[in-house]
């Protein structure tokens, strides 16, 4: 039975990142089970194609990273038994050897494909359709056809892979941390005029659409307050009725979710609706776009109110429905809270470990 695993990342994460957190959760559980676990970050992608100047400057940056620190432990409680490595590249000779290897992005799958190990020891964790940027688009389709076991985190990714690329995959849905997030303020006692929302500068998160929707809601309900949270600094143009929380602690994040009666999800595309699920755990009524990642847990009219992607007016309308109709708000929040309980890390890990073993 395999007892060592190496996870391959394209680069270190300087702050909270959903896809990285998923892998770190698995890494912790493998380490607790007695596996030898390696996390490898690449210092450069396409190292062989780079100019001598790029290689020299990259080496300087790596030295700086080693001196300043590249570990995720500043923002994630990674088990001390998990070993992190920052390498020149993800070429086979640079990475710790293991029984099995897991690529976590198209870039890392590109390297893993060339490793001189049997394909049954290669796994490709697909957490989204990563087509943002020319570098990824150039290799994305090829990576879907590599001879390695594909793991998808949601039904829509499995169906996309099968329908569009004729490739099968094993679905292992992400879990949620029910110790980090929990219902502490009863649903009926949450403030209906307080809304929480994730802020992110990436275009596919479509926060601008969310801001337009909230402007509409604010005109009808002047007492509206928004608890906005994110990794980046507070946007300079944000009105004063937005409270901004940069990289909130676990305790603060849980408090924000419990104080606000409503959570809005604005994304155009998600592999998995992480923040939507966290809101449901805390008993928030969710109003979100109908992107397929959210729909893994957001069923329109049952566990959430869903609106077309990019439609600020429709999102605003759903938010206002939740504000004025206490019974609807309580029903949606209660059903969401009930539905989300099925997604535990324990179930996901056991399935993941069985596949690797």
Residue pairs with C-beta under 8 A, 6 or more apart in sequence:
1 357
2 35
2 98
2 99
2 100
2 121
2 356
2 357
3 34
3 35
3 36
3 99
4 35
4 36
4 37
4 38
4 98
4 99
4 100
5 30
5 35
5 36
5 37
5 38
5 98
5 99
5 100
5 101
5 102
5 356
6 37
6 38
6 40
6 95
6 96
6 97
6 98
6 100
6 101
6 102
7 23
7 26
7 27
7 37
7 38
7 39
7 40
7 102
7 104
8 40
8 42
8 90
8 95
8 101
8 102
8 103
8 104
8 108
8 111
8 112
9 20
9 23
9 39
9 40
9 41
9 42
9 104
9 105
9 108
10 41
10 42
10 45
10 104
10 105
10 107
10 108
11 41
11 42
11 43
12 41
12 65
12 70
12 71
12 72
12 86
13 20
13 72
13 75
15 75
15 231
15 247
16 75
16 76
16 231
16 247
18 127
18 272
18 274
19 104
19 105
19 127
19 128
19 271
20 72
20 76
20 104
21 76
22 125
22 127
22 153
22 174
23 39
23 102
23 104
23 125
24 39
24 72
24 76
24 78
24 82
25 175
25 177
25 345
25 349
26 349
26 352
27 37
27 39
27 78
27 79
27 82
28 77
28 78
28 79
28 82
29 345
29 349
29 353
30 37
30 353
31 37
31 79
31 81
31 82
32 79
32 81
33 353
36 83
36 98
37 79
37 81
37 82
37 83
38 82
38 83
38 84
38 85
38 95
38 96
38 98
39 72
39 78
39 82
39 83
39 84
39 85
40 84
40 85
40 87
40 90
40 95
40 96
41 70
41 84
41 85
41 86
41 87
42 87
42 89
42 90
42 107
42 108
42 111
43 58
43 59
43 61
43 62
43 65
43 86
43 87
43 88
43 89
44 50
44 54
44 55
44 58
44 88
44 89
45 89
45 90
45 107
45 135
46 135
47 55
47 88
47 89
47 91
50 58
58 88
59 88
62 86
62 88
65 86
66 86
70 84
70 86
71 78
71 84
72 78
72 84
75 247
78 84
83 96
85 95
85 96
87 94
87 95
88 94
89 111
90 107
90 108
90 111
90 112
91 111
92 111
92 114
92 115
92 116
95 101
99 121
100 121
100 122
100 123
100 356
101 112
101 115
101 117
101 121
101 122
101 123
102 123
102 124
102 125
102 356
103 109
103 111
103 112
103 122
103 123
103 124
103 125
103 143
103 148
104 125
104 127
105 130
106 130
106 136
106 139
106 140
106 143
107 135
107 136
107 139
109 124
109 143
109 146
109 148
110 139
110 142
110 143
112 122
112 124
112 146
112 148
113 122
113 143
113 146
113 147
113 148
115 122
119 147
119 148
119 149
120 149
122 146
122 147
122 148
122 149
123 148
123 149
123 150
123 151
123 355
123 356
124 143
124 146
124 148
124 149
124 150
124 151
125 151
125 153
126 150
126 151
126 152
126 153
126 157
126 161
126 169
126 271
127 153
127 157
127 271
127 272
128 157
128 269
128 270
128 271
128 272
128 293
129 140
129 157
129 160
129 269
129 271
130 136
130 140
131 137
131 140
132 202
132 204
141 165
144 150
144 161
144 165
144 167
145 165
145 167
149 170
149 355
150 161
150 167
150 168
150 169
150 170
151 169
151 170
151 171
151 172
151 352
151 355
152 158
152 161
152 169
152 170
152 171
152 172
153 171
153 172
153 173
153 174
153 271
153 272
154 171
154 173
154 271
154 272
154 292
154 293
154 296
155 171
155 296
156 292
156 293
156 295
156 296
157 169
157 271
158 169
158 171
161 167
161 168
161 169
162 168
162 169
170 351
170 355
172 348
172 351
172 352
172 355
173 272
173 296
173 343
173 348
174 272
174 274
174 343
174 348
175 343
175 344
175 345
175 346
175 347
175 348
175 349
176 277
176 278
176 281
176 340
176 343
176 344
176 345
177 345
178 281
178 341
178 344
180 250
180 253
180 254
181 253
181 254
181 257
181 278
181 281
181 282
182 254
182 281
182 282
183 258
183 281
183 282
183 283
183 337
184 254
184 255
184 258
184 282
185 258
185 259
185 283
186 283
187 261
187 283
187 329
187 330
187 333
187 334
187 337
188 326
188 330
190 258
190 259
190 260
190 261
190 283
190 284
190 333
191 225
191 259
191 260
191 261
192 261
192 262
192 322
192 323
192 326
192 329
193 221
193 223
193 224
193 225
193 261
193 323
194 224
194 225
194 226
194 227
194 259
194 260
194 261
194 262
195 214
195 217
195 224
195 225
195 226
195 227
195 260
195 261
195 262
195 263
195 264
195 319
196 226
196 227
196 228
196 229
196 256
196 257
196 260
196 262
196 263
196 264
196 279
196 284
197 207
197 210
197 214
197 226
197 227
197 228
197 229
197 263
197 264
197 266
198 205
198 207
198 228
198 229
198 230
198 265
198 266
198 275
199 207
199 228
199 229
199 230
199 232
199 235
199 244
200 207
200 230
200 231
200 232
201 207
201 232
203 268
204 267
204 268
204 269
205 266
205 267
205 268
206 266
206 267
206 268
206 289
206 309
206 310
207 266
209 266
209 310
209 311
209 312
209 315
210 264
210 266
210 312
210 315
212 312
212 316
213 264
213 266
213 312
213 313
213 315
213 316
213 319
214 224
214 226
214 264
214 316
214 319
216 312
216 313
216 316
217 224
217 316
217 319
217 320
217 323
218 224
218 241
220 320
221 320
221 323
224 241
225 241
225 242
225 243
226 241
226 242
226 243
227 243
227 245
227 256
227 259
227 260
228 238
228 242
228 243
228 244
228 245
229 244
229 245
229 246
229 248
229 253
229 256
230 244
230 245
230 246
230 247
231 246
231 247
232 246
233 246
234 244
234 246
235 244
238 244
245 252
245 253
245 256
248 256
253 278
254 282
257 263
257 278
257 279
257 281
257 282
257 284
258 282
258 283
260 284
261 284
261 285
261 322
261 329
261 333
262 284
262 285
262 286
262 287
262 319
262 322
262 323
262 329
263 275
263 276
263 279
263 284
263 285
263 286
263 287
263 288
264 286
264 287
264 288
264 315
264 319
265 273
265 275
265 276
265 286
265 287
265 288
265 289
265 294
265 298
266 288
266 289
266 315
267 288
267 289
267 291
267 293
267 294
268 289
268 291
268 309
268 310
269 291
269 293
270 291
270 292
270 293
270 294
271 293
272 293
272 296
273 288
273 293
273 294
273 295
273 296
273 297
273 298
276 286
276 288
276 294
276 297
276 298
276 304
277 297
277 340
277 343
279 286
279 336
280 286
280 297
280 303
280 333
280 336
280 337
280 339
280 340
281 337
281 340
283 333
283 334
283 336
283 337
284 333
284 336
285 304
285 305
285 322
285 328
285 329
285 330
285 332
285 333
285 336
286 298
286 303
286 304
286 305
286 332
286 333
286 336
287 304
287 305
287 306
287 307
287 315
287 318
287 319
287 322
288 294
288 298
288 304
288 305
288 306
288 307
288 315
289 306
289 307
289 308
289 309
289 310
289 311
289 315
290 298
290 300
290 306
290 307
290 308
290 309
291 309
294 304
294 306
295 306
297 303
297 304
297 336
297 339
297 340
297 343
298 304
298 306
298 336
299 339
300 306
302 332
302 335
302 339
303 332
303 335
303 336
303 339
303 340
304 332
304 336
305 318
305 321
305 322
305 332
306 318
307 314
307 315
307 317
307 318
308 314
321 328
322 328
322 329
322 332
323 329
